[in-house]
Amino acid sequence: MPHATHLLPLFIVIQLFWLATSSHGHGHGNTRDSSYCHPDQAAALLELKQSFIFDYSTTTLPSWQPGTDCCSWEGVRCDDGVSGGGGSVTVLDLGGRGLYSYRCHAALFNLTSLRYLDLSMNDFGGSHIPAVGFERLSKLTHLNLSYSGFYGQIPLPIGKLTNLVSLDLSSLHNIESDEITNIYSILDGYNFLVLREPSFEILLANLTNLRELYLDGVDISSSGEGWSSGLGIAVPHIQILSMVYCQLHGPIHTSLSSLRSLTVVNLKLNGGISGAVPEFFTDFLNLSVLQL
């Protein structure tokens, strides 16, 4: 009996060691290492950081440092890395950081696993949305480039992002018609982004999964009266439609009557819309906001 008592502490130590090593082995897939950022992803993000100009009023992205796990950086999230041998960046949320750059750096398009991209409310200095690159981000479901100082034609590659559920390219912010007198004279020539080539209809043609579309302030005047018929055909599941001051013209097409999932329709400040308010809107059971 005394002999057994002396062996008890050793037995407990062995048991604790076995439990520790066993838990480590079985739990490896959920450890931090499993989502550790792939070096190529970190390099792309650091290139992107170098393209921004920082001042005292903006974040300097201090966590974005070489040799650290980019999956833990500000605004960055990764997948679990189980199948890829390293975490791929799936979320880049830099919205509202007040960053400034002369252009949208091409390094962004090396993050080909992105599903969520938000660059809203930064300042890209009146540069164009890149005509080449967005087609590489084919997994995107959410894209927000709103209020970021982009100018000119919206490029066709954005219309090739067939997995998009939410698209926000708005350039008009916090302007209410009941607060400002002579609003049309103030907004004259305001539109920063335009849809001509590709047209509005062509941009939407393959975005059949869209649930939310925000194009406030985008010039869509070149579509003439075809804008509403294009919507009715292209985005059958749309729930939120916001196209404030898009220089829309003509009547609202009857094909919109098929968009029964709509909860919000905001088409205000489009003086060119003609005709009566369609009666079919009264049949939209989920519609909570209608502004024309």
N, C-alpha and C positions, 0 to 999 in steps of 0.2 A: 504493500500500500504506500509506504513512504516513497518508493521508487517511482510509482505512477504520479505522485504529487509533484516530484521534481521535473517530470517530463511535461507537465501541463503547460507551463509558460512557453516552452519551445513549440508545442502543438498549436497554441494560439497564434504565435508569430507566423508560423507556416501558413495557417488558415488565412490570416490577414493579407499576407503577401500574395497568395493565390487569388483572393478576391480582387485585389487591386489590379493585378496583371490581367485577370480575366475581364474585368470591367473595361479596362483600357482597350483590350482587343476587340470586344464586341461593340464598343461605342465609338470606334474610330470614324465611322461614316458620319457621325453627327458632331465631330470635334471641329474646332475653328479651322484646322488645316484643310478640311474637306472643301471649304469655300475660299481657300487662299487664292488670291487674284493671279491670273496667268500673266507672266512678264510682258507679253505683247500688249495686253490690255492696260497694264500700268503705264507702259511707254506711251501709248496713244493718249491716255489721260494727261500725262505730264506734258506732252506736246501741246495739247489743248490748253492747259493752264498757262503755258508760256505765251500763248497768243493773246491773253487778256492783259489789259492795263489796269492796275489796281491803284486806288487812292485811299485816303483816310476814311472815306464814307462807305466803302465796300468791304466785303470779306476778301481776305487774301488766300482763301482755301488753305489754311495752315496745316491741315491734316494730310494734304496731298504732298507727300515727301517720298523721294526715292528710297528704296529698300524697305518700305513698309507695305502692309497688306492693303491694296487699293479697295478691297471689298469693305473696309471699315472707314473709308474716307467720306468726308462730308458730301452728301447728295448722291452717293454711289451704293448700289446693292448688286449682289451677284447671285447666280444660281448655286446649287449645292456642289457642283463640280463632280458629281458621282461618275458621270459617263465621259467627261471631257478631260480628265487628268489635271484639272485646275479650274477654279471658279471663273466663269465668264460674266462680264458686266451686263446685267439685264435692265437696270434702272439707272438713269442719269437725270437727276432732278436739281437743276441749277436755277430754277425759277425764282424771280424776285431778289436776286443777289446783287443787282446793280452793276454787273460786270460790263466792261467796255472792250470792244475789239474792232479792228478795221474790217474784219471778215469772219465768216464761219470757217474755221480751220479744217482742212481735209482729214486731219487725224481722227476727227469725230467718226468718220465712216469706216474706220478700222474696228469699231465696236459693233461687230455684225450680229451679236446676240441680243442687242438692245430690244426691249419690248416697250419701254416707257422712256420718252425723251421730253424734257421740259426745259426750254431755254427762254421762257417768257420773262418779260419785264427786265431785260438786260438791254444793252445798246450796241448794236452791230454797225453803227456809224453810217447808215444809209446804204450799206452794201446789198448786193443781190443774194437771195437764197441760192446756194450753189446749184448750177444746172446739172452737174454730175455728182453722184455720191449717194443720194438718198435711196436709190434703187438697191443699194447694198444692205440697207437696214430693213430687209424684207420681213422680219419678225415683229416689227413695231405694231403695237395695238393702240398706243396713245402718243400723239405728237402735238406739242404745244410750242409754237414759235410766236405767240402773240405779244404785241407791244414791245418789240425788240428792235425797232428801227430798221427793219428790212425794207427794201425798196425794189420796185419793178415787177417783172413777170414772175408769177408762181410757176416753178418748173414742172415739167411733165413727170419726172421720176416720183414726185409725191403722189401722183395719181396711180402709180404702180404698187403702192403699199396696200396690198389687198387685204391684209389682216387688220387694218385700222378700224378701231371702234370709236375713237374720239379724235377729231382734227380741229385744232384752233389756230387760225392764221390771222386773227383779228388785229387791226391796227387803230381802232377807234375805241376810246376808253372814257367812261364817266362823263358822257355828254348827254343831257336830257333835254328834250324839246320843250318841256314845260318850264325849264329854268333859264333858257337863253332866248332872248328875242333875236330875230333875224338870223336864226341858226343856219339857214342855207347859205347865206352870204359869208358867214364865218367858215363854214365847211367847204366852200367852193375851192376845188383843186387840192383838197386835203388827202385824197386816197394815196397811200404809199405803195400798196401792192395792187396788181392788176391781173385779170384773167382774160387774155386775148388769144395767145398761141402757147399753150393749149387754151381752149375755151373752157368755160365753166362746165359745159356738158361733157367734154372730153376728160377733164380732170376727175369728174365723178364716176365716169363710166364703169370703172373696175372697183369702186369703193363700196361694194354692196353690203359690207358688214357694218357700215357706219351707224352708230347710235346717236352721236353728238357731232354737230357741225357748227362751228363759229367762224364767220367770215366778216365780222363787223368792220366796215371801212374799206373793204376790198372792192375795187372798181370792176364790176361785172357788166358794164353798160354795153360791151361789144356783143353780148348774147342776145340783145334786143328783147323780144317777147318770148324767147325760147327757154329762159331760165327756169320757169316753173314746170314746164313739161319735162325738162331734163331731170328735175328733182323727183317727180312722181315715178319715173322709170328706174332711176339709178339707185336710190337709197330706200328700199322698201321697208326697212326696220327702223328708220330714223325716229328718235324720241325728242331731241332738242335741236331746233333749227333757229339760229340767230344770224340774220343778215341785215344789220342796221346800216343805213347809208351805203348801200352797194350800187347806187344809181340804177336800180331795177326799173324796167319799163313794162307796160302792157298789163293785161288782166292776169289774175291768178288762175292757172290752168286747172281744168276739172280732174286731171290725172292725180292731183294732190289729194283727192278724196280717198285714194287707196292707202294713204299713210295714217292708218288708224292708231298707230303706236305713239303719235305725237303727244307730248305733254307740254312743250313750250314752243311757241311760234312768235318770233320777234322780227318783224320786217319794217319797223318804224323808220322815219326819215328817208323814205324812198318815194319822193313826190311823183315819180313817173308811173307808179302802179295805178292802173285805171280800173274802172268798173266797180260794181257793188261787192261787198264782202260776201264770199261764197257761203251759201246756206249749209254746205256739207260740214263746215266746222262745228256746227251744233250737234253733229252726230259723233264727234270725237269724245268718247266717254272719259278718256284720260287727260284731256286738254285742260290745263290749269292756268296757262298764260297765253293770251292772244293779243299782240300789239301790231297794228297795221298803220 
